Amino acid sequence: MLIAVSTASFSTTKKPSKLLVGTWNVESVDLSEMMSALPEDQREMYQVMKPMMEDLFKSMVMTFKKDGTMNTKITFMDEESSDDGTWALSTDGKTITSTANGNSNEIKIIEMSKLTMKISLEAEGMKIGLDLKKK
């Protein structure tokens, strides 16, 4: 999950890693970059699937623990999926590298405060923006 983002802003003087620790719920999903990058003939199909994809991402709960472990849960259509893994924050505080099930992904932090975070990720080659709120 890799997206180039030039800057990240932090609205507090706390270290980004301390801000990150906790449980985050997805509040909103931005699929506009993904939709615009699709070939014209695929946009209609994805437009139909868009509400379902948004619901899937909105069910996501990410928990980052101080010890560098993490858990991601998704509940969709009455089924829960859970992945445990590890996380590391880049020295500039702009990228989270998560590893689960032998796969590493990069999540770009666009903004982060004590209670909210805006991230950008790539899932299956598609760019997705997520706004999260800390529990």
RODO-2510 file (C-alpha; in nm, 4 decimals, decimal comma):
residues 135
     n   res          X          Y          Z
     1     m     0,0000     0,0000     0,0000
     2     l     0,2172     0,2856    -0,1224
     3     i     0,1233     0,6377    -0,2257
     4     a     0,3532     0,9353    -0,2687
     5     v     0,2566     1,2211    -0,0420
     6     s     0,4839     1,5205    -0,0096
     7     t     0,4104     1,6377     0,3456
     8     a     0,2415     1,5350     0,6639
     9     s     0,1216     1,7749     0,9273
    10     f     0,0904     1,7137     1,2968
    11     s    -0,1246     1,9497     1,5002
    12     t     0,0499     1,8904     1,8283
    13     t     0,4006     1,8754     1,9674
    14     k     0,3637     1,5090     2,0690
    15     k     0,5842     1,2581     1,8899
    16     p     0,3957     1,1024     1,5947
    17     s     0,4506     0,7498     1,7320
    18     k     0,2783     0,8451     2,0604
    19     l    -0,0111     0,9972     1,8666
    20     l    -0,0471     0,6816     1,6582
    21     v    -0,0778     0,4391     1,9500
    22     g    -0,4409     0,3504     2,0095
    23     t    -0,7499     0,2232     1,8305
    24     w    -0,8693     0,4022     1,5166
    25     n    -1,2073     0,3702     1,3399
    26     v    -1,2521     0,4674     0,9768
    27     e    -1,4953     0,7595     0,9596
    28     s    -1,4921     0,8335     0,5861
    29     v    -1,3515     0,6904     0,2646
    30     d    -1,2284     0,8749    -0,0445
    31     l    -1,2261     0,6568    -0,3561
    32     s    -1,2056     0,9453    -0,6058
    33     e    -0,8395     0,8878    -0,7027
    34     m    -0,9074     0,5202    -0,7525
    35     m    -1,2174     0,5867    -0,9621
    36     s    -1,0470     0,8452    -1,1841
    37     a    -0,7511     0,6120    -1,2479
    38     l    -0,9734     0,3338    -1,3817
    39     p    -1,0118     0,2780    -1,7543
    40     e    -1,3431     0,4180    -1,8807
    41     d    -1,4902     0,0726    -1,9453
    42     q    -1,4334    -0,0309    -1,5793
    43     r    -1,5689     0,2843    -1,4115
    44     e    -1,9333     0,1858    -1,4449
    45     m    -1,8754    -0,1507    -1,2777
    46     y    -1,6786     0,0107    -0,9926
    47     q    -1,9395     0,2844    -0,9561
    48     v    -2,1933     0,0115    -0,8795
    49     m    -1,9504    -0,1484    -0,6302
    50     k    -1,8481     0,1830    -0,4700
    51     p    -2,1059     0,1822    -0,1836
    52     m    -2,0085    -0,1733    -0,0901
    53     m    -1,6367    -0,0838    -0,0988
    54     e    -1,6998     0,2221     0,1196
    55     d    -1,8920     0,0095     0,3714
    56     l    -1,6078    -0,2429     0,3762
    57     f    -1,3477     0,0247     0,4576
    58     k    -1,5768     0,1975     0,7094
    59     s    -1,5959    -0,1281     0,9049
    60     m    -1,2164    -0,1250     0,9499
    61     v    -1,0702    -0,0804     1,2983
    62     m    -0,6926    -0,0457     1,3322
    63     t    -0,5160    -0,0814     1,6682
    64     f    -0,1531     0,0268     1,7025
    65     k     0,0166    -0,0815     2,0269
    66     k     0,3236     0,0766     2,1897
    67     d     0,5201    -0,2468     2,1540
    68     g     0,5074    -0,2193     1,7727
    69     t     0,2313    -0,4767     1,7222
    70     m    -0,0976    -0,4016     1,5534
    71     n    -0,4327    -0,5518     1,4704
    72     t    -0,6696    -0,4725     1,1844
    73     k    -1,0308    -0,5884     1,2023
    74     i    -1,2907    -0,5687     0,9297
    75     t    -1,6529    -0,6708     0,9852
    76     f    -1,8460    -0,7037     0,6633
    77     m    -2,1681    -0,8864     0,5860
    78     d    -2,1729    -1,0336     0,9389
    79     e    -1,8232    -1,1811     0,9026
    80     e    -1,5220    -1,0581     1,0943
    81     s    -1,1700    -1,0775     0,9617
    82     s    -0,8735    -0,9963     1,1845
    83     d    -0,5024    -0,9659     1,1056
    84     d    -0,2239    -0,9299     1,3613
    85     g     0,1082    -0,7847     1,2615
    86     t     0,3717    -0,5262     1,3373
    87     w     0,4107    -0,1583     1,2588
    88     a     0,6971     0,0880     1,2380
    89     l     0,6855     0,4620     1,1827
    90     s     0,9413     0,6279     0,9563
    91     t     1,1845     0,8674     1,1231
    92     d     1,0078     1,1648     0,9623
    93     g     0,6712     1,0403     1,0985
    94     k     0,5070     1,0386     0,7546
    95     t     0,4884     0,6675     0,6730
    96     i     0,3650     0,3656     0,8657
    97     t     0,5078     0,0347     0,7482
    98     s     0,2792    -0,2485     0,8516
    99     t     0,3607    -0,6150     0,8181
   100     a     0,1042    -0,8950     0,8495
   101     n     0,0898    -1,2446     0,7045
   102     g     0,4302    -1,1962     0,5418
   103     n     0,3209    -0,8860     0,3476
   104     s     0,4528    -0,5344     0,4093
   105     n     0,2472    -0,2271     0,3243
   106     e     0,3140     0,1430     0,3463
   107     i     0,0505     0,3844     0,4702
   108     k     0,1131     0,7535     0,4125
   109     i     0,0077     0,9874     0,6909
   110     i    -0,1321     1,3100     0,5491
   111     e    -0,2440     1,4587     0,8829
   112     m    -0,2513     1,3374     1,2392
   113     s    -0,3699     1,4895     1,5648
   114     k    -0,4534     1,3462     1,9050
   115     l    -0,7967     1,2279     1,7875
   116     t    -0,7984     1,2258     1,4055
   117     m    -0,5789     1,0925     1,1278
   118     k    -0,5972     1,1202     0,7499
   119     i    -0,4102     0,8491     0,5609
   120     s    -0,3553     0,7389     0,2047
   121     l    -0,2949     0,3809     0,1027
   122     e    -0,2886     0,1584    -0,1982
   123     a    -0,4934    -0,1617    -0,1975
   124     e    -0,4629    -0,3964    -0,4931
   125     g    -0,3102    -0,1167    -0,7014
   126     m    -0,5876     0,1318    -0,6181
   127     k    -0,5351     0,4535    -0,4206
   128     i    -0,7665     0,5083    -0,1280
   129     g    -0,7939     0,7909     0,1247
   130     l    -0,9231     0,7250     0,4750
   131     d    -1,0188     0,9600     0,7584
   132     l    -0,9912     0,7926     1,0979
   133     k    -1,1002     0,8857     1,4471
   134     k    -0,9389     0,7567     1,7652
   135     k    -1,1653     0,5624     2,0033
***
